[in-house]
Amino acid sequence: MSSTPARNVTILGATGSIGVSTLDVIARHPDRFSVTALAANRQWEALLEQIARFRPRYAALLAVDAARELEAAIRREGLPTRVLAGPEGLREIATLPEADTIVAAIVGGAGLAPTLAAARAGKRILLANKETLVLAGGVFMAAVRDGGATLLPIDSEHNAIFQCLPAVRDKPGSGGVRRILLTASGGPFRATPASELSRVTPEQACAHPRWRMGRKISVDSATMMNKGLEMIEAHWLFGVERAQIEVLIHPESIVHSLVEYVDGSVLAQLGNPDMRTPIAQALAWPERVEAGVPPLELAQIGALHFATPDAERFPCLALACAALEAGGSAPATLSAANEVAVAAFLERSIGFLDIAGVCSEALARLPAHPVNTLDDALDADRAGRALASELLVRHVISA
C-alpha cells in the first residue's frame, strides 16, 4: 500500500493519445488517482464518453460551440459535471484548487496559457505539450520556479532523461553530465533515399513504424522536426547547452534516451514503445505503479541498432539546432511555421520537402527577439504563422 495521498488529476487534452493513455493508467489505480477535470479542443462526443466513465467535477472545451453541445448532452444524461468554455475555461480548469496534478497534453499553442497558469498556481505538471517550452521556455521555467510547481516530463525521451538524472533533478546543469542523447526512431523514411522524398504522400508520412500517434506529430517524426523541438525542450528542462545535446537514430524505439556522464558512465532508460510507461512513472513519482505495458523481452528483440541522423534526409533537425542557438523568438517562429507547413502538406497543398523549405524561409525572414512574457511568445507564434502562410504560395503544388 502506498503512503502517498491519492492524487486529483486534471487532463488538458483528454481526447488525444496522451489523454487516453493517462486515463487508462488512472483506471488501473482508482485508489491512487481520481479525475477532477477533463479538457479538450472541440471533440465533445469523445469527451462526453470519458465524462460518463470517470465522472469529473469539471470539463472544458476550447471551442465554445462544442462546449454548448457538451453541456446540453450532459444535462440530458444527468451527469454532475460543470462545463467551461474557451481559453478562459481552460485556464480555470488548469488552476482548480481541487486538483493537484495537471497533465498538459493539449497540442499546439493553445496549451501554452493554461500550462503557464498551472505553473504559477504551483501545480504538479506532467508536461507533454512541446510548445510550452519551445515558444516560452524561459517564461515557463521561471513560472515553475516562482510558483513552486513540480515539473515532470512525459514525452518518452524527456521522461527517460529525467529517470537517468537522479543527481541533477534539483540542480539543472550540475551532476557531471557530459551529453544528453535523444533517441529517434528515424520515422518511416529512415532509409529512404533523399532523392525520393519529394514524392512522399501524407499517408506514407503518417505510417510510423513504431508509435501510434496523431497525424501532425507523425509528420514531425517523419521530418525529424519533433526531435529538433525536443532538443529545445531538453535545453530548458535540464539546463544543458546545445553542444551537450545530440540525436541518435534508434529504429527499435526500445532505448528512449541516454545520459553520458564525465566519468564515462552512460545511463539509459529502456522499455517497450508505449506511452503508458512514462505517464505512469510521472503520475506515481517518486513511486512506481503498474501501467498495463507488457514486459520488455530483450532476448526476443535480439539486437539494438544506432546511427547518426542523415543531415540531407532530415534538414529540419538542423533548422531546430539553428533556432536553439539563435534563442529568443526563433524557436517559436520555427514551431509556428512548421505547424502551418505540416497542415498544408496533410491537405496536399505542398510537398513533403516543402515543409523544411517554409520553415527555413520563416527563420531567415523573422529575426529573433527576446521573449520575456506570454504575450511575447504568442506574438512570435502569430508572426511565424502569418509569414508561413504567405510563404506557402510559392510552394503550392499545381493541380
C-alpha positions as CSV (number, residue, x, y, z in Angstrom):
1,M,0.0,0.0,0.0
2,S,1.4,3.4,-1.0
3,S,2.0,6.1,1.7
4,T,1.4,8.8,-1.0
5,P,-2.0,10.5,-0.7
6,A,-4.4,10.0,-3.7
7,R,-3.8,12.5,-6.5
8,N,-6.5,14.5,-8.1
9,V,-5.8,14.8,-11.7
10,T,-6.8,17.3,-14.4
11,I,-6.1,16.3,-18.0
12,L,-5.7,19.1,-20.6
13,G,-6.0,17.2,-23.9
14,A,-8.1,14.4,-22.6
15,T,-9.3,13.1,-26.0
16,G,-5.8,12.9,-27.6
17,S,-3.5,9.9,-27.4
18,I,-1.7,11.1,-24.3
19,G,-5.0,11.8,-22.5
20,V,-6.4,8.5,-23.4
21,S,-3.3,6.7,-22.2
22,T,-3.4,8.7,-19.0
23,L,-7.0,7.7,-18.3
24,D,-6.0,4.1,-19.0
25,V,-3.3,4.2,-16.3
26,I,-5.7,6.1,-13.9
27,A,-8.4,3.5,-14.3
28,R,-6.0,0.8,-13.2
29,H,-5.4,2.6,-9.9
30,P,-8.7,4.0,-8.6
31,D,-7.3,4.1,-5.0
32,R,-4.4,6.3,-6.1
33,F,-5.8,8.7,-8.7
34,S,-9.1,10.4,-9.3
35,V,-10.1,12.6,-12.2
36,T,-11.1,16.2,-11.2
37,A,-11.4,17.7,-14.7
38,L,-11.1,16.9,-18.4
39,A,-10.4,19.3,-21.2
40,A,-10.1,19.1,-25.0
41,N,-10.3,21.3,-28.1
42,R,-13.7,20.5,-29.6
43,Q,-14.2,16.7,-29.6
44,W,-17.2,16.9,-27.3
45,E,-18.7,13.5,-28.1
46,A,-15.4,11.7,-27.2
47,L,-15.1,13.9,-24.1
48,L,-18.7,13.0,-23.1
49,E,-17.8,9.3,-23.1
50,Q,-14.9,10.0,-20.8
51,I,-17.1,12.1,-18.5
52,A,-19.7,9.3,-18.3
53,R,-17.0,6.9,-17.2
54,F,-14.8,9.0,-14.9
55,R,-17.4,11.5,-13.5
56,P,-15.1,14.6,-13.2
57,R,-16.5,17.6,-11.5
58,Y,-15.4,19.9,-14.4
59,A,-14.9,19.7,-18.1
60,A,-13.8,22.3,-20.6
61,L,-13.6,22.7,-24.4
62,L,-11.7,25.4,-26.2
63,A,-14.3,25.6,-28.9
64,V,-17.3,27.5,-27.4
65,D,-19.9,25.9,-29.8
66,A,-18.7,22.4,-28.9
67,A,-18.9,23.3,-25.2
68,R,-22.6,24.2,-25.7
69,E,-23.2,20.8,-27.3
70,L,-21.4,19.1,-24.4
71,E,-23.3,21.0,-21.8
72,A,-26.6,20.0,-23.4
73,A,-25.6,16.4,-23.7
74,I,-24.5,16.3,-20.0
75,R,-27.9,17.7,-19.0
76,R,-29.7,15.0,-21.0
77,E,-27.5,12.3,-19.4
78,G,-28.0,13.7,-15.9
79,L,-24.3,13.9,-15.2
80,P,-23.0,16.2,-12.5
81,T,-20.1,17.8,-14.5
82,R,-19.8,21.6,-14.9
83,V,-18.8,22.7,-18.4
84,L,-16.4,25.6,-19.1
85,A,-15.5,27.1,-22.4
86,G,-12.9,29.0,-24.4
87,P,-9.3,30.0,-23.4
88,E,-10.6,31.3,-20.0
89,G,-12.2,28.0,-19.3
90,L,-9.0,26.1,-20.0
91,R,-7.1,28.4,-17.7
92,E,-9.7,27.9,-14.9
93,I,-9.5,24.1,-15.4
94,A,-5.7,24.3,-15.1
95,T,-5.8,26.1,-11.7
96,L,-8.7,24.4,-9.8
97,P,-7.9,24.2,-6.1
98,E,-9.3,20.7,-6.1
99,A,-6.7,19.3,-8.5
100,D,-3.0,18.9,-7.5
101,T,-1.8,17.3,-10.8
102,I,-2.2,18.7,-14.3
103,V,-1.5,16.6,-17.4
104,A,-0.6,19.2,-20.0
105,A,-1.2,17.4,-23.3
106,I,-3.1,20.0,-25.5
107,V,-1.3,20.1,-28.8
108,G,-0.1,23.4,-30.2
109,G,0.0,27.0,-28.9
110,A,-3.5,26.6,-27.3
111,G,-1.9,24.6,-24.5
112,L,0.6,27.3,-23.5
113,A,-1.6,29.7,-21.5
114,P,-3.3,27.0,-19.3
115,T,0.0,25.2,-18.7
116,L,1.7,28.5,-17.7
117,A,-1.3,29.2,-15.4
118,A,-0.8,25.8,-13.7
119,A,2.8,26.5,-13.1
120,R,2.0,29.9,-11.5
121,A,-0.5,28.1,-9.3
122,G,2.1,25.7,-8.1
123,K,0.7,22.5,-9.6
124,R,2.4,19.2,-10.2
125,I,2.7,19.4,-14.0
126,L,3.1,16.4,-16.2
127,L,4.3,18.0,-19.4
128,A,3.6,16.7,-22.9
129,N,2.9,20.0,-24.7
130,K,6.1,20.8,-26.7
131,E,5.0,24.4,-27.4
132,T,5.1,25.4,-23.8
133,L,8.9,25.1,-23.8
134,V,9.6,25.8,-27.5
135,L,7.6,29.0,-27.5
136,A,8.2,30.3,-24.0
137,G,10.8,28.1,-22.3
138,G,12.4,30.9,-20.2
139,V,9.0,32.3,-19.2
140,F,7.6,28.9,-18.3
141,M,10.6,27.7,-16.3
142,A,10.6,31.0,-14.3
143,A,6.9,30.4,-13.6
144,V,7.6,26.8,-12.4
145,R,10.4,28.2,-10.1
146,D,8.4,31.2,-8.8
147,G,5.2,29.3,-8.4
148,G,6.7,26.3,-6.6
149,A,5.4,23.9,-9.2
150,T,6.8,20.4,-9.8
151,L,7.6,19.7,-13.4
152,L,7.6,16.1,-14.7
153,P,8.1,15.4,-18.4
154,I,6.1,12.7,-20.0
155,D,7.4,12.7,-23.5
156,S,9.1,9.4,-23.7
157,E,12.5,10.9,-24.4
158,H,12.5,13.6,-21.7
159,N,11.0,11.2,-19.2
160,A,13.8,8.8,-19.9
161,I,16.4,11.5,-19.4
162,F,14.6,12.5,-16.2
163,Q,14.9,9.0,-14.9
164,C,18.6,8.9,-15.8
165,L,19.4,12.2,-14.0
166,P,18.8,11.4,-10.2
167,A,21.7,13.6,-9.2
168,V,20.6,16.8,-11.1
169,R,16.9,16.9,-10.6
170,D,17.1,19.8,-8.1
171,K,20.1,21.5,-9.7
172,P,19.8,21.5,-13.5
173,G,23.1,21.7,-15.3
174,S,25.1,20.1,-12.5
175,G,25.9,16.5,-11.7
176,G,28.8,15.8,-14.1
177,V,26.7,15.4,-17.2
178,R,28.7,15.4,-20.4
179,R,26.0,14.7,-23.0
180,I,22.3,14.0,-23.4
181,L,21.5,11.6,-26.2
182,L,17.9,11.9,-27.5
183,T,17.0,8.8,-29.4
184,A,14.8,8.9,-32.5
185,S,13.2,6.1,-34.4
186,G,14.0,7.8,-37.7
187,G,10.3,7.5,-38.7
188,P,9.1,5.9,-41.9
189,F,11.9,7.4,-44.1
190,R,14.9,6.4,-42.1
191,A,16.4,4.5,-45.0
192,T,14.6,6.2,-47.9
193,P,17.0,7.9,-50.4
194,A,16.7,11.7,-50.1
195,S,16.1,11.8,-53.9
196,E,12.7,10.0,-53.3
197,L,11.4,12.2,-50.6
198,S,9.8,14.7,-52.9
199,R,7.2,12.1,-53.8
200,V,6.1,11.2,-50.2
201,T,2.4,11.3,-49.6
202,P,0.6,12.2,-46.3
203,E,-0.4,8.5,-45.9
204,Q,3.3,7.4,-46.1
205,A,4.4,10.1,-43.7
206,C,1.8,9.2,-41.1
207,A,2.7,5.4,-41.2
208,H,5.0,5.4,-38.2
209,P,6.8,2.1,-37.8
210,R,6.8,2.1,-34.0
211,W,4.4,4.5,-32.4
212,R,0.7,5.2,-32.8
213,M,0.3,9.0,-32.9
214,G,-1.8,11.8,-34.4
215,R,-1.2,12.9,-38.0
216,K,0.7,16.1,-37.1
217,I,3.2,14.5,-34.8
218,S,3.6,11.6,-37.2
219,V,4.7,14.0,-39.9
220,D,7.0,15.7,-37.4
221,S,8.6,12.3,-36.7
222,A,9.0,11.7,-40.5
223,T,10.8,15.0,-40.9
224,M,12.5,14.7,-37.5
225,M,11.3,18.2,-36.6
226,N,9.9,16.5,-33.5
227,K,13.4,15.6,-32.4
228,G,14.7,19.1,-33.1
229,L,11.9,20.6,-31.0
230,E,12.8,18.0,-28.3
231,M,16.4,19.4,-28.3
232,I,15.0,22.8,-27.5
233,E,12.8,21.3,-24.7
234,A,15.8,19.4,-23.3
235,H,17.8,22.7,-23.1
236,W,15.1,24.2,-20.8
237,L,14.1,21.1,-18.9
238,F,17.6,20.0,-17.9
239,G,19.7,23.2,-18.1
240,V,22.1,21.9,-20.8
241,E,23.6,23.8,-23.7
242,R,23.1,23.0,-27.4
243,A,26.6,21.4,-27.6
244,Q,25.6,18.9,-24.9
245,I,22.5,17.6,-26.7
246,E,22.8,15.0,-29.5
247,V,20.3,12.9,-31.5
248,L,20.8,9.3,-32.2
249,I,18.8,7.2,-34.6
250,H,17.5,4.0,-32.9
251,P,14.9,2.3,-35.0
252,E,13.7,-0.3,-32.4
253,S,12.5,2.5,-30.1
254,I,13.5,0.5,-27.0
255,V,16.2,2.8,-25.6
256,H,14.2,6.0,-25.1
257,S,17.2,8.3,-24.3
258,L,20.6,8.2,-22.6
259,V,22.7,10.4,-20.4
260,E,26.5,10.3,-20.6
261,Y,28.5,11.5,-17.5
262,V,32.0,12.8,-17.4
263,D,33.3,9.6,-15.7
264,G,32.4,7.6,-18.8
265,S,29.1,6.2,-17.4
266,V,26.1,6.1,-19.8
267,L,22.7,5.6,-18.2
268,A,19.8,4.6,-20.4
269,Q,16.1,4.0,-19.9
270,L,14.6,1.1,-21.8
271,G,11.1,0.0,-22.3
272,N,8.5,-1.1,-24.9
273,P,7.3,1.8,-27.1
274,D,4.1,2.5,-25.1
275,M,3.3,6.0,-23.7
276,R,1.7,4.5,-20.6
277,T,5.2,3.8,-19.2
278,P,6.3,7.5,-18.9
279,I,2.8,8.6,-17.9
280,A,2.7,6.0,-15.1
281,Q,6.2,6.9,-14.0
282,A,5.3,10.6,-13.7
283,L,1.8,10.1,-12.2
284,A,3.3,7.9,-9.4
285,W,6.7,9.6,-9.0
286,P,8.7,9.0,-6.8
287,E,7.0,5.7,-6.6
288,R,6.1,3.2,-9.3
289,V,2.8,1.7,-10.4
290,E,1.8,-0.9,-13.0
291,A,1.0,0.7,-16.3
292,G,-0.5,-2.2,-18.4
293,V,2.6,-2.4,-20.5
294,P,3.9,-5.9,-21.4
295,P,7.4,-6.7,-20.0
296,L,10.4,-5.9,-22.2
297,E,11.8,-9.2,-23.6
298,L,15.3,-8.2,-24.8
299,A,16.2,-11.8,-25.8
300,Q,13.3,-11.8,-28.3
301,I,14.4,-8.4,-29.7
302,G,17.9,-9.8,-30.2
303,A,19.7,-6.6,-31.3
304,L,19.5,-2.9,-30.9
305,H,20.8,-0.5,-33.6
306,F,22.0,3.1,-33.5
307,A,23.1,5.6,-36.2
308,T,23.8,9.2,-36.7
309,P,21.0,11.2,-38.4
310,D,21.5,11.9,-42.1
311,A,21.6,15.7,-42.5
312,E,20.5,15.6,-46.1
313,R,17.5,13.5,-45.4
314,F,16.4,15.4,-42.3
315,P,17.1,19.2,-42.8
316,C,14.5,20.1,-40.1
317,L,16.9,18.8,-37.5
318,A,19.5,21.4,-38.5
319,L,16.8,24.1,-38.6
320,A,15.9,23.3,-35.0
321,C,19.5,23.5,-33.9
322,A,19.8,26.9,-35.5
323,A,16.7,28.1,-33.8
324,L,18.0,26.9,-30.4
325,E,21.3,28.6,-30.9
326,A,19.6,31.9,-32.0
327,G,17.3,31.8,-29.0
328,G,14.6,34.3,-28.2
329,S,11.7,34.1,-30.6
330,A,13.4,31.8,-33.1
331,P,12.1,28.5,-31.7
332,A,8.6,30.0,-31.7
333,T,9.0,31.1,-35.3
334,L,10.1,27.6,-36.3
335,S,7.3,25.8,-34.4
336,A,4.6,28.1,-35.8
337,A,5.9,27.8,-39.4
338,N,6.2,24.0,-39.0
339,E,2.5,23.8,-37.9
340,V,1.4,25.8,-40.9
341,A,3.5,23.8,-43.3
342,V,2.6,20.4,-41.9
343,A,-1.1,21.3,-42.1
344,A,-0.7,22.3,-45.8
345,F,1.2,19.1,-46.5
346,L,-1.6,17.0,-44.9
347,E,-4.0,18.8,-47.1
348,R,-1.8,18.0,-50.1
349,S,-1.2,21.7,-50.9
350,I,2.5,21.4,-50.6
351,G,5.1,18.6,-50.9
352,F,6.9,16.8,-48.1
353,L,10.2,18.6,-48.7
354,D,8.4,22.0,-48.8
355,I,7.9,21.7,-45.0
356,A,11.6,22.3,-44.4
357,G,11.6,25.0,-47.1
358,V,8.8,27.0,-45.5
359,C,10.4,26.7,-42.1
360,S,13.9,27.7,-43.4
361,E,12.5,30.8,-45.1
362,A,10.5,31.8,-42.0
363,L,13.6,31.6,-39.8
364,A,15.6,33.6,-42.2
365,R,13.0,36.4,-42.6
366,L,12.0,36.8,-38.9
367,P,14.9,37.9,-36.8
368,A,15.0,36.6,-33.3
369,H,13.9,38.9,-30.5
370,P,13.6,38.4,-26.7
371,V,10.7,36.5,-25.2
372,N,10.1,37.8,-21.7
373,T,6.3,37.4,-21.4
374,L,3.5,35.2,-22.5
375,D,2.4,37.9,-24.9
376,D,5.9,38.0,-26.4
377,A,5.6,34.2,-27.1
378,L,2.1,34.4,-28.5
379,D,3.1,37.4,-30.7
380,A,6.1,35.4,-32.1
381,D,3.8,32.4,-32.7
382,R,1.3,34.6,-34.6
383,A,4.0,36.2,-36.7
384,G,5.5,32.9,-37.6
385,R,2.1,31.5,-38.7
386,A,1.3,34.6,-40.7
387,L,4.6,34.6,-42.6
388,A,4.5,30.8,-43.1
389,S,1.0,31.2,-44.6
390,E,2.4,33.8,-47.1
391,L,5.3,31.6,-47.9
392,L,3.0,28.7,-48.8
393,V,2.1,30.4,-52.0
394,R,5.4,29.7,-53.6
395,H,5.3,26.1,-52.6
396,V,1.8,25.2,-53.6
397,I,1.5,22.1,-55.8
398,S,-0.2,22.8,-59.1
399,A,-3.3,20.8,-59.9
